[in-house]
Structure formats: structure tokens, C-alpha cells
Amino acid sequence: MPRPPGHGPGFEVRRQKIIDVAAALFARQGYAATSINDLGRAVGLAKGALYYYIGSKENLLVEIQSRVMGPLLSRARQIADLDTTPLLRLRLLSESLLTIIFRRLDHIWVYEHDYRSLSGAELKTLLEQRSDFEQLISALLAEAVEQNTFRTMEPRLGTLQFLNLHNHTYQWVNPDGQWDAAFLAREYCTTLFRGFGAPDHALPRIEEQAEAFKRDHPELSLDPEERWKPTTD
């Protein structure tokens, strides 16, 4: 949501902090069960002052969803357009998706559980973004099949397998635990690629290529939020 005219310095920083608190509350209590009064108490603002920053409760849900899908879809499109093998692009996309799960765990919980509370154009936009992301994965899987890297399979079913393995990570992962996004991406892709019929000798090479890519292209960080950090006024 763009800043309305007339707001002074610090407005955007305060608004972003409110969104962070809202994501944590919605993840813990559920969007429907969290009232504006609950949020106001959590951030130390009266209802009128809170609306000054957020406009409406649904706006908060829109912002939380956008913090997930905006940077993720932007990064996924960048990766899909790279001039390299579909295996490497799938591996990089896997790590990018897991990175945002690690970085935005509360947001992912709300994204998965409460998106149906959106309505109208906002819900339509989110569903279109989800569809776009899934189509990028399906296209990469189809390309790998065409190149005989993967066995023949239905790309839609392969996409669901890819998503199911990644998207449930938020339910159990500990961002401060022993496994980071890169490790899980390596393990997940090994499982998926073997199941999809990739030759065993291709798997270590993909990991070497992924490490080389990240080292040689720091400007294309796999952190989807790298270019989406809020700026101060």
C-alpha cells in the first residue's frame, strides 16, 4: 500500500513494524480470531491511530500475502529466465522458496491458512500469482522431460510434488536449527530429482553448479527479499 500524502518521517518504518506484529498475531491466533483491539494492544496504539497506519484489517492481510508472493514470484521469474539447465534452475528456485519460508515464517503461516479471508480483486490477484508461480515450475519440469533428464511424467503432478515437499516446511522448521535453506534445498531436490528419474551422476554436479552460481552471481542473491527491504522515509 503506497504511503498516503502528508505522512511524516518514520511513518513507513512504523507501518512495517505493525505488519510484522500482525503477522505474528495472525499466525498464532488466526486472522479471523484476531481483533483490531488485539493488534492495537500489541503495538501500543489506539484504534484510530492504528487505522491511520493500516487503513483496514484486510489491508494487513494483503500486505502479508504480498510480502510472500511479491519477492518470491519476482525471484522465480529471474531464475526461470536464466540461460542454464532446468535442473539447476529448479535447484535455485527450491532454495529461494525455502529462504523466504525461513525468513518469513509467520507470514507463510498466514499465507497458507488465511488467504481465503481475502475477497474480490485482492483474492483474484493472489490466486493469479500462485498460478504464475506454479506454471514456472511446471515449465521447468516439462523442459527437463523434453531434454530426457527426467522420465516422462505429467508436469502438473510433478509440480504438486515439488510444492508439497517445500510448502509444508513451515509447519516444522526451526530457522535457528541445524538445517538451513541451502541444506534443505539440496536434500529436497535430491529426493525429487531421483524420483523424477534424473541420473545419479547429475546430482553432485547440480550442487557444484548451484554453489558456483551463487558465488559468481552475488547480485542475484537467492534471498527473494533482498530487493524488497522497506526503506525509511
C-alpha positions as CSV (number, residue, x, y, z in Angstrom):
1,M,0.0,0.0,0.0
2,P,1.6,3.3,-1.1
3,R,2.1,6.0,1.6
4,P,-0.7,8.5,1.6
5,P,0.4,12.1,1.1
6,G,1.2,14.2,4.2
7,H,2.7,11.4,6.4
8,G,5.9,12.4,8.1
9,P,9.2,10.7,8.6
10,G,9.0,7.3,10.3
11,F,5.6,6.5,9.0
12,E,6.7,3.7,6.8
13,V,9.0,2.2,9.4
14,R,6.2,2.2,11.9
15,R,3.8,0.7,9.4
16,Q,6.2,-2.1,8.6
17,K,6.6,-3.0,12.2
18,I,2.8,-3.1,12.6
19,I,2.6,-5.6,9.7
20,D,5.3,-7.7,11.5
21,V,3.3,-7.8,14.7
22,A,0.1,-8.5,12.8
23,A,1.7,-11.5,11.0
24,A,2.8,-12.9,14.4
25,L,-0.6,-12.5,15.9
26,F,-2.5,-13.9,12.9
27,A,-0.1,-16.9,12.8
28,R,-0.7,-17.6,16.5
29,Q,-4.4,-16.8,16.8
30,G,-5.7,-16.9,13.3
31,Y,-6.8,-13.9,11.2
32,A,-10.5,-14.2,12.0
33,A,-9.9,-14.5,15.7
34,T,-7.6,-11.5,16.0
35,S,-9.4,-8.2,16.5
36,I,-8.2,-4.7,15.8
37,N,-8.2,-4.2,19.6
38,D,-5.8,-7.2,20.0
39,L,-3.5,-5.6,17.4
40,G,-3.8,-2.2,18.9
41,R,-2.8,-3.5,22.3
42,A,0.2,-5.4,20.8
43,V,1.6,-2.3,19.1
44,G,0.5,0.2,21.7
45,L,-1.9,2.2,19.6
46,A,-5.5,3.2,19.9
47,K,-7.9,2.1,17.2
48,G,-7.9,5.4,15.4
49,A,-4.2,5.7,15.4
50,L,-3.9,2.1,14.1
51,Y,-6.2,2.7,11.2
52,Y,-4.1,5.7,10.3
53,Y,-1.2,3.3,9.6
54,I,-3.1,0.3,8.1
55,G,-6.3,1.5,6.6
56,S,-8.2,-1.7,7.4
57,K,-7.6,-5.2,8.9
58,E,-7.9,-6.7,5.4
59,N,-5.1,-4.4,4.2
60,L,-2.9,-6.1,6.7
61,L,-3.7,-9.5,5.2
62,V,-3.0,-8.1,1.7
63,E,0.4,-6.7,2.9
64,I,1.4,-10.1,4.5
65,Q,0.4,-12.0,1.3
66,S,2.4,-9.5,-0.8
67,R,5.5,-9.9,1.3
68,V,5.5,-13.6,0.4
69,M,4.4,-13.6,-3.2
70,G,5.8,-10.4,-4.5
71,P,9.5,-11.1,-3.9
72,L,9.1,-14.9,-4.4
73,L,7.5,-14.5,-7.8
74,S,10.0,-11.8,-8.9
75,R,12.9,-14.1,-8.0
76,A,11.3,-17.2,-9.6
77,R,10.9,-15.3,-12.9
78,Q,14.6,-14.3,-12.8
79,I,15.6,-17.8,-12.2
80,A,13.4,-19.3,-14.8
81,D,14.9,-16.9,-17.4
82,L,18.5,-17.9,-16.7
83,D,20.4,-19.5,-19.6
84,T,21.2,-22.8,-17.9
85,T,19.8,-26.3,-17.4
86,P,16.3,-26.8,-16.0
87,L,17.8,-28.9,-13.2
88,L,19.9,-26.0,-11.9
89,R,17.1,-23.6,-12.2
90,L,14.8,-25.9,-10.2
91,R,17.5,-26.3,-7.6
92,L,17.9,-22.5,-7.3
93,L,14.2,-22.0,-7.2
94,S,13.9,-24.5,-4.4
95,E,16.5,-22.6,-2.3
96,S,14.8,-19.3,-3.0
97,L,11.4,-20.6,-1.9
98,L,12.9,-22.2,1.3
99,T,14.8,-18.9,2.1
100,I,11.6,-16.9,2.2
101,I,10.0,-19.6,4.3
102,F,12.9,-19.3,6.8
103,R,12.8,-15.5,6.7
104,R,9.0,-15.0,6.9
105,L,7.8,-18.0,8.9
106,D,4.8,-16.1,10.5
107,H,3.9,-14.6,7.1
108,I,4.0,-18.1,5.5
109,W,1.7,-19.5,8.1
110,V,-0.8,-16.7,7.4
111,Y,-0.3,-17.1,3.7
112,E,-1.2,-20.8,3.8
113,H,-4.1,-20.6,6.3
114,D,-5.8,-17.3,5.9
115,Y,-5.7,-16.3,2.2
116,R,-9.3,-17.3,1.8
117,S,-10.2,-14.4,4.0
118,L,-9.3,-12.1,1.2
119,S,-12.1,-11.1,-1.3
120,G,-12.7,-9.6,-4.7
121,A,-9.7,-8.2,-6.6
122,E,-7.3,-8.9,-3.8
123,L,-8.1,-12.6,-3.8
124,K,-8.1,-12.8,-7.6
125,T,-4.6,-11.2,-7.7
126,L,-3.2,-13.6,-5.1
127,L,-4.6,-16.7,-6.9
128,E,-3.2,-15.5,-10.2
129,Q,0.2,-15.0,-8.6
130,R,0.1,-18.6,-7.2
131,S,-0.9,-19.9,-10.6
132,D,2.0,-18.0,-12.2
133,F,4.5,-19.5,-9.8
134,E,3.2,-23.0,-10.3
135,Q,3.4,-22.5,-14.1
136,L,7.0,-21.6,-13.8
137,I,7.7,-24.8,-12.0
138,S,5.7,-26.9,-14.5
139,A,7.5,-25.3,-17.4
140,L,10.9,-26.2,-15.9
141,L,9.8,-29.8,-15.3
142,A,8.4,-30.1,-18.8
143,E,11.7,-28.8,-20.2
144,A,13.7,-31.4,-18.2
145,V,11.4,-34.1,-19.6
146,E,11.9,-32.8,-23.2
147,Q,15.7,-33.0,-22.6
148,N,15.4,-36.6,-21.4
149,T,16.8,-35.5,-18.0
150,F,13.6,-36.6,-16.3
151,R,11.4,-39.6,-17.1
152,T,8.1,-38.9,-18.8
153,M,5.6,-37.5,-16.3
154,E,2.6,-35.2,-16.1
155,P,4.1,-31.7,-15.3
156,R,1.1,-30.7,-13.2
157,L,1.6,-33.8,-10.9
158,G,5.3,-33.1,-10.7
159,T,4.6,-29.5,-9.8
160,L,2.3,-30.7,-6.9
161,Q,5.0,-33.0,-5.7
162,F,7.6,-30.2,-5.7
163,L,5.2,-27.8,-3.9
164,N,4.0,-30.3,-1.3
165,L,7.6,-31.1,-0.3
166,H,8.5,-27.5,0.1
167,N,5.4,-25.8,1.3
168,H,4.8,-27.9,4.4
169,T,8.3,-27.0,5.7
170,Y,6.8,-24.0,7.6
171,Q,4.9,-26.4,9.9
172,W,8.0,-27.9,11.5
173,V,11.1,-25.9,10.6
174,N,13.2,-24.1,13.2
175,P,15.1,-21.2,11.5
176,D,17.7,-21.3,14.2
177,G,18.1,-25.1,14.0
178,Q,20.7,-27.3,12.4
179,W,19.3,-27.1,8.8
180,D,19.4,-24.0,6.7
181,A,17.6,-23.3,3.4
182,A,20.5,-24.4,1.3
183,F,20.8,-27.7,3.0
184,L,17.1,-28.5,2.8
185,A,17.0,-27.4,-0.9
186,R,19.8,-29.9,-1.6
187,E,18.0,-32.7,0.2
188,Y,14.6,-32.0,-1.3
189,C,16.0,-31.7,-4.8
190,T,17.9,-35.0,-4.4
191,T,14.7,-36.7,-3.4
192,L,12.7,-35.1,-6.2
193,F,15.2,-35.4,-8.9
194,R,15.8,-39.1,-8.2
195,G,12.1,-39.7,-8.1
196,F,11.7,-37.8,-11.4
197,G,14.3,-40.1,-13.0
198,A,17.5,-37.9,-13.1
199,P,20.7,-39.9,-13.4
200,D,22.6,-40.3,-10.2
201,H,25.7,-38.7,-11.7
202,A,23.8,-35.5,-12.4
203,L,23.0,-34.8,-8.7
204,P,26.5,-33.9,-7.4
205,R,27.2,-31.8,-10.5
206,I,24.0,-29.8,-9.9
207,E,25.2,-29.0,-6.3
208,E,28.6,-27.9,-7.7
209,Q,26.8,-25.7,-10.3
210,A,24.5,-24.2,-7.6
211,E,27.4,-23.2,-5.4
212,A,29.3,-21.8,-8.4
213,F,26.2,-19.8,-9.4
214,K,25.7,-18.3,-6.0
215,R,29.4,-17.4,-5.8
216,D,29.6,-15.9,-9.3
217,H,26.3,-14.0,-9.2
218,P,26.0,-12.2,-5.8
219,E,23.8,-9.7,-7.5
220,L,21.2,-12.4,-8.0
221,S,21.0,-13.4,-4.3
222,L,18.7,-16.3,-3.7
223,D,17.1,-14.3,-0.9
224,P,13.9,-13.2,-2.5
225,E,13.6,-10.3,-0.1
226,E,17.0,-8.8,-0.9
227,R,15.5,-6.1,-3.1
228,W,12.2,-5.8,-1.1
229,K,13.5,-4.4,2.1
230,P,11.5,-1.5,3.3
231,T,13.1,1.9,3.1
232,T,12.9,4.7,5.6
233,D,11.1,7.9,4.8
